[in-house]
């Protein structure tokens, strides 16, 4: 594998060649001070403890296509990613702005299509397979389509964040944001006593409030359920976890049926009407009468009830057209068009391979670009040029040439790294960040995010299906008063030092 | 609550109880094999264990001869035996996993931990050593399961279905155990009250944790009809048929509410038979006949519970 010669921005700025503490970014100062005296075996035993606990609680996922179908853990890293309050307020404002515009876009594209008439988004978008003509003219409560949106952010320098993609269909990972936090509080209570870390555990309550708020007009006490493909789905743990946290029924397709323009669930006391379905099943499988006829997961007749306003689906049917990589390019324009605002978050510069010039450029620079399949997800259909072998590049080239419009290309971003516990010690690994934006009566997000980390050295692919792990994300409060934060951090590091036995084996830093 | 959820909870509890009862049968048979007894061959000793689980034919097809090592493996670990302890625990955990939301996190973690711990026994030759530890472990986990349900679950329908599963399964198991043992232990010509008999019957009692209870209640030598009375009619004996119906009947009353369900009627009828029945009458008509009839009725009751509450096809 070819190693990139680039210097990456590190969240902690832990520079192994110069063990100079002044290099450490100030929000990490105390953490670094605490960390550098902790022996490797101690961190490693914390990591093992976490793994044991996760396994006992059953925080596992299934990997598609693995022969034994065994449940696996998503690797959890004990070193958190820290974000200052200032950084967070910028990111969250940007994410909220983006989701607002995307919801307006979805309403528009299924109604008057003004953005197409204005010539901002091409009409070819209506031919995208994620565009659902069945949704044309359908009104959804509060005009919200993406009730839950996961916005993937990456960082390349102190001040530069990019939106990598918007996840508007059935974004997953929020359970790791919540469980990783619980785990960190259990493993390192001393850090939580001193740091002012913003709380995230009210997420399920905010979500439930939003879901109740988008029930059809006039329903007093709506029944909300979570529709899951079942125990063999890779994200089943998350479905169960969130349903439990919200105190709602976790249903499968066979639990629901349609009668007289309403959806009911089968209970031990007879049928019970369902008003809002938080569904974690893709559009294609949700109603075998309309979409994939072979689907055993969905509910026959559900779409017809939905279109007639008999039930609310979250997220709405047809949101995929807005998070497709072919649509991504237009999001900054959407923000200007619908909100009249300048985008707060930037897109990654993107080449559209349906355009001849972009295609030519891409084919000549495959070794330095990331090529992604549009309508693909999960990191399966992508090429990371700098990390790929010649053979892989040539194979991908053939795929691109046969259907250029199926791909987009982006420069390989110098994704920031965050110190991560690996076998040999602590080493930088690339990270991304997925905050979850919730839309109901208002658009909000809890101060936290799923932080995914590519555990393989040099790898830029953070997906859990491709060997990625997770980290807890700490959004620090009181960031306006930086001195206060610094003081409390300094006290912490002093106390920690005093409490510690002298240890010979120090954490080794691997470069 | 969702019918599917109720179904998973009910079967989760049944499978745990099944594993426990199988462990009891194995343990007691193993104890008996340690008592010097020239009259009984290894095969004759281990055959009842297979009969209780109702799988003699399947066993013979797979293993041929009846011997201790094979029976132990078949009943404890065989993945192809649907009622092996291995499968019972695996099914219990799969059912729990499907509805982990419907139980407290303690209950779920308890069952998940059970399954993780189970792996330590896989590949072990239990016939050679460790069978007793294994059986103790299964029983302890089952006690723990009932305890965590009892101690943490809201007293709602979910709890009722868990209890229902436990007692339907237990009634079936106690009836089978008694039937097989009674049948085998009462050869016409043999005199009752011999030393062998004592060991055999005390083993039956021990297998349902009733040995001390027997001594306490009767303070007398162990005789078969009293053992039968203890396990059929005594309502204060927690594994007796009467005690099981004492639990089942009110749960079905409460779950049925205003509905007239067949399962509620059936449970009431069975309950009355045990509540007002006399041991003398039961013996007059034949204990074996009584027990087979009970096993059939209990199966029917299970099917009716399924039809009234659990079957997801009934909309």
Interface residues (C-beta under 8 A of the other chain):
Chain A: X55 X56 X57 X58 X230 X231 X240 X243 X244 X249 X250 X251 X252 X254 X255 X257 X259 X264 X265 X266 X267 X268 X269 X271
Chain B: X1 X2 X3 X4 X5 X6 X94 X97 X98 X99 X100 X101 X102 X105 X108 X109 X112 X113 X116 X157 X161 X255 X257 X309 X310 X312 X314 X315
